[in-house]
């Protein structure tokens, strides 16, 4: 039996070169390659003729910068959710601990 998600070689073009990357998620590899190539294209437009090594480092730096920004945003959202959940839990506890009214009474 072969696993449908078995890793295989995915051929992609990165920074004007062709690479074979082993992965079980071809779509993800292609999305990453597209992102890196877009960043590389942008870098070539705004920078005066960077050499390949410099361009690779700059693209990697930009990708790492984007990753850190997303992680920071995620951490902020987690803190916000935890705070909101704590406030709501306290309200529920307070309401449940309130006076018990007899049935049919006002």
ChimeraX commands (.cxc) that place a marker at each C-alpha (Angstrom):
marker #1 position 0.00,0.00,0.00 radius 0.5
marker #1 position 1.28,3.45,-0.82 radius 0.5
marker #1 position 0.41,6.52,1.18 radius 0.5
marker #1 position -1.29,9.20,-0.98 radius 0.5
marker #1 position 0.55,11.90,1.01 radius 0.5
marker #1 position 3.93,10.22,0.40 radius 0.5
marker #1 position 6.71,12.71,-0.12 radius 0.5
marker #1 position 7.90,13.29,-3.66 radius 0.5
marker #1 position 10.15,15.67,-5.51 radius 0.5
marker #1 position 8.57,18.98,-6.42 radius 0.5
marker #1 position 10.35,20.99,-9.11 radius 0.5
marker #1 position 10.28,24.75,-8.49 radius 0.5
marker #1 position 12.10,27.81,-9.79 radius 0.5
marker #1 position 13.57,29.98,-7.05 radius 0.5
marker #1 position 15.57,33.13,-7.67 radius 0.5
marker #1 position 16.10,32.30,-11.33 radius 0.5
marker #1 position 17.26,28.73,-10.62 radius 0.5
marker #1 position 15.52,25.36,-10.64 radius 0.5
marker #1 position 15.35,23.22,-7.49 radius 0.5
marker #1 position 13.88,19.84,-6.60 radius 0.5
marker #1 position 12.39,19.84,-3.11 radius 0.5
marker #1 position 11.11,16.68,-1.43 radius 0.5
marker #1 position 7.73,17.21,0.21 radius 0.5
marker #1 position 4.38,15.60,0.84 radius 0.5
marker #1 position 2.60,18.92,0.22 radius 0.5
marker #1 position 3.27,20.10,-3.32 radius 0.5
marker #1 position 0.80,22.98,-3.10 radius 0.5
marker #1 position 2.54,24.40,-0.04 radius 0.5
marker #1 position 5.96,24.18,-1.72 radius 0.5
marker #1 position 4.59,25.99,-4.78 radius 0.5
marker #1 position 3.01,28.75,-2.62 radius 0.5
marker #1 position 6.31,29.25,-0.78 radius 0.5
marker #1 position 8.22,29.41,-4.07 radius 0.5
marker #1 position 5.73,31.94,-5.43 radius 0.5
marker #1 position 6.09,34.10,-2.32 radius 0.5
marker #1 position 9.91,33.99,-2.45 radius 0.5
marker #1 position 9.96,34.76,-6.18 radius 0.5
marker #1 position 7.61,37.71,-5.69 radius 0.5
marker #1 position 9.85,39.07,-2.94 radius 0.5
marker #1 position 12.91,38.55,-5.16 radius 0.5
marker #1 position 11.21,40.38,-8.06 radius 0.5
marker #1 position 10.32,43.26,-5.77 radius 0.5
marker #1 position 13.89,43.38,-4.49 radius 0.5
marker #1 position 15.30,43.47,-8.03 radius 0.5
marker #1 position 12.99,46.42,-8.85 radius 0.5
marker #1 position 13.97,48.54,-5.85 radius 0.5
marker #1 position 17.65,47.63,-5.43 radius 0.5
marker #1 position 20.55,48.47,-7.71 radius 0.5
marker #1 position 21.52,45.11,-9.27 radius 0.5
marker #1 position 22.08,42.92,-6.20 radius 0.5
marker #1 position 24.20,39.83,-6.68 radius 0.5
marker #1 position 22.46,36.47,-6.16 radius 0.5
marker #1 position 23.89,35.82,-2.67 radius 0.5
marker #1 position 22.82,39.26,-1.46 radius 0.5
marker #1 position 19.40,38.84,-3.04 radius 0.5
marker #1 position 18.94,35.44,-1.42 radius 0.5
marker #1 position 19.81,36.84,1.98 radius 0.5
marker #1 position 17.48,39.81,1.52 radius 0.5
marker #1 position 14.59,37.56,0.43 radius 0.5
marker #1 position 15.20,35.27,3.41 radius 0.5
marker #1 position 15.34,38.30,5.71 radius 0.5
marker #1 position 12.04,39.61,4.35 radius 0.5
marker #1 position 10.41,36.18,4.75 radius 0.5
marker #1 position 11.67,35.94,8.33 radius 0.5
marker #1 position 10.45,39.46,9.01 radius 0.5
marker #1 position 6.99,38.59,7.70 radius 0.5
marker #1 position 6.96,35.41,9.80 radius 0.5
marker #1 position 7.87,37.29,12.97 radius 0.5
marker #1 position 5.20,39.92,12.31 radius 0.5
marker #1 position 2.55,37.21,11.92 radius 0.5
marker #1 position 3.75,35.47,15.09 radius 0.5
marker #1 position 3.57,38.73,17.03 radius 0.5
marker #1 position 0.05,39.35,15.75 radius 0.5
marker #1 position -0.95,35.80,16.68 radius 0.5
marker #1 position 0.48,36.24,20.20 radius 0.5
marker #1 position -1.46,39.48,20.59 radius 0.5
marker #1 position -4.68,37.81,19.46 radius 0.5
marker #1 position -4.10,34.91,21.88 radius 0.5
marker #1 position -3.64,37.33,24.79 radius 0.5
marker #1 position -6.79,39.18,23.76 radius 0.5
marker #1 position -8.76,35.92,23.61 radius 0.5
marker #1 position -7.42,34.80,27.00 radius 0.5
marker #1 position -8.37,38.14,28.57 radius 0.5
marker #1 position -11.86,38.07,27.06 radius 0.5
marker #1 position -12.36,34.44,28.12 radius 0.5
marker #1 position -11.31,35.30,31.70 radius 0.5
marker #1 position -13.72,38.23,31.84 radius 0.5
marker #1 position -16.57,36.10,30.48 radius 0.5
marker #1 position -15.79,33.24,32.88 radius 0.5
marker #1 position -15.84,35.67,35.81 radius 0.5
marker #1 position -19.24,37.02,34.68 radius 0.5
marker #1 position -20.64,33.51,34.37 radius 0.5
marker #1 position -19.33,32.56,37.82 radius 0.5
marker #1 position -20.78,35.75,39.31 radius 0.5
marker #1 position -24.17,35.20,37.67 radius 0.5
marker #1 position -24.29,31.54,38.73 radius 0.5
marker #1 position -23.40,32.48,42.30 radius 0.5
marker #1 position -26.15,35.10,42.45 radius 0.5
marker #1 position -29.27,34.75,44.61 radius 0.5
marker #1 position -31.42,31.74,43.82 radius 0.5
marker #1 position -35.00,32.73,43.19 radius 0.5
marker #1 position -37.79,30.33,44.00 radius 0.5
marker #1 position -39.79,29.08,41.06 radius 0.5
marker #1 position -42.81,31.19,40.30 radius 0.5
marker #1 position -41.56,33.94,42.60 radius 0.5
marker #1 position -40.58,37.45,41.59 radius 0.5
marker link #1:1,2 radius 0.2
marker link #1:2,3 radius 0.2
marker link #1:3,4 radius 0.2
marker link #1:4,5 radius 0.2
marker link #1:5,6 radius 0.2
marker link #1:6,7 radius 0.2
marker link #1:7,8 radius 0.2
marker link #1:8,9 radius 0.2
marker link #1:9,10 radius 0.2
marker link #1:10,11 radius 0.2
marker link #1:11,12 radius 0.2
marker link #1:12,13 radius 0.2
marker link #1:13,14 radius 0.2
marker link #1:14,15 radius 0.2
marker link #1:15,16 radius 0.2
marker link #1:16,17 radius 0.2
marker link #1:17,18 radius 0.2
marker link #1:18,19 radius 0.2
marker link #1:19,20 radius 0.2
marker link #1:20,21 radius 0.2
marker link #1:21,22 radius 0.2
marker link #1:22,23 radius 0.2
marker link #1:23,24 radius 0.2
marker link #1:24,25 radius 0.2
marker link #1:25,26 radius 0.2
marker link #1:26,27 radius 0.2
marker link #1:27,28 radius 0.2
marker link #1:28,29 radius 0.2
marker link #1:29,30 radius 0.2
marker link #1:30,31 radius 0.2
marker link #1:31,32 radius 0.2
marker link #1:32,33 radius 0.2
marker link #1:33,34 radius 0.2
marker link #1:34,35 radius 0.2
marker link #1:35,36 radius 0.2
marker link #1:36,37 radius 0.2
marker link #1:37,38 radius 0.2
marker link #1:38,39 radius 0.2
marker link #1:39,40 radius 0.2
marker link #1:40,41 radius 0.2
marker link #1:41,42 radius 0.2
marker link #1:42,43 radius 0.2
marker link #1:43,44 radius 0.2
marker link #1:44,45 radius 0.2
marker link #1:45,46 radius 0.2
marker link #1:46,47 radius 0.2
marker link #1:47,48 radius 0.2
marker link #1:48,49 radius 0.2
marker link #1:49,50 radius 0.2
marker link #1:50,51 radius 0.2
marker link #1:51,52 radius 0.2
marker link #1:52,53 radius 0.2
marker link #1:53,54 radius 0.2
marker link #1:54,55 radius 0.2
marker link #1:55,56 radius 0.2
marker link #1:56,57 radius 0.2
marker link #1:57,58 radius 0.2
marker link #1:58,59 radius 0.2
marker link #1:59,60 radius 0.2
marker link #1:60,61 radius 0.2
marker link #1:61,62 radius 0.2
marker link #1:62,63 radius 0.2
marker link #1:63,64 radius 0.2
marker link #1:64,65 radius 0.2
marker link #1:65,66 radius 0.2
marker link #1:66,67 radius 0.2
marker link #1:67,68 radius 0.2
marker link #1:68,69 radius 0.2
marker link #1:69,70 radius 0.2
marker link #1:70,71 radius 0.2
marker link #1:71,72 radius 0.2
marker link #1:72,73 radius 0.2
marker link #1:73,74 radius 0.2
marker link #1:74,75 radius 0.2
marker link #1:75,76 radius 0.2
marker link #1:76,77 radius 0.2
marker link #1:77,78 radius 0.2
marker link #1:78,79 radius 0.2
marker link #1:79,80 radius 0.2
marker link #1:80,81 radius 0.2
marker link #1:81,82 radius 0.2
marker link #1:82,83 radius 0.2
marker link #1:83,84 radius 0.2
marker link #1:84,85 radius 0.2
marker link #1:85,86 radius 0.2
marker link #1:86,87 radius 0.2
marker link #1:87,88 radius 0.2
marker link #1:88,89 radius 0.2
marker link #1:89,90 radius 0.2
marker link #1:90,91 radius 0.2
marker link #1:91,92 radius 0.2
marker link #1:92,93 radius 0.2
marker link #1:93,94 radius 0.2
marker link #1:94,95 radius 0.2
marker link #1:95,96 radius 0.2
marker link #1:96,97 radius 0.2
marker link #1:97,98 radius 0.2
marker link #1:98,99 radius 0.2
marker link #1:99,100 radius 0.2
marker link #1:100,101 radius 0.2
marker link #1:101,102 radius 0.2
marker link #1:102,103 radius 0.2
marker link #1:103,104 radius 0.2
marker link #1:104,105 radius 0.2
marker link #1:105,106 radius 0.2
view
